[in-house]
């Protein structure tokens, strides 16, 4: 468990989705655990994103920084590394900029954090029509009660409800220490020491896909295990159009090469930025 005094860095990846980013920052402003900072990892968005961040910097109740690089296509791994360098927390939580956290999100990750483990959380998927109503109407789904979510589920507006159910689980969270295939980078917590150990994300991965699997494989190879964050850290994933997957085959080839080999450190990781 992370000590109460340890600073947590929430790294929010975004690209030209300022309405969703605004909702995510609103969710972070409502956290019960206040000992965290937020770094927006901006993969080359336009000025509207900067305006949202400036507004929350002035009115928010948590430290907020903006890290951006030039728009040269999907470079999630690299912008996350730039945000890691900027951050100061002992634990980094990686959150997508269209995944709204509920008020206990940071507190749950703090409870689950411990040396030797990374925590993979989960999400519920919100459909396109409900996403539009949430963003256009400035609705606040992070505050909805169980009954409201049940109604949404019966209408087919969300894919499932179980990620919203809090369960202690205890040692059951350690039952799948090497199950990287079922984990996603949309809700992922890694200790800073472990990020340094594997040199962060690998910016050799460009285009959508598999950069999160790559870092989890390398973490496990270095001796870090996966802890299950389900039934504790679930986030609300707003609908978005499918990303361009033209680089997916190449990224899968690179991941297969990592799996076959014994490399722990990224080819182009944190050390390339320092």
Protein Blocks (a to p, Z undefined) as FASTA:
>chain_A
ZZfklccddddddehilklmmmmmmmmmmpfblcbcdddddehiafklmmmmmmmmmmmc
cdcdddddddebjafklmmmmmmmmpmbfbdcdddfkbccdfklmmmmmmmgcghiacdd
ddddddfklmmmmmmnopafklpcfklmmmmmmnopafbfklmpccfklmmmmmmmmlmk
lpcfkbccddfklmmmnnpaafkbgceehjlmmmmmmmmmnopacddfehklaccddddd
dddfklmmmmmmmmmmmmmmmcfbdfblfklmZZ
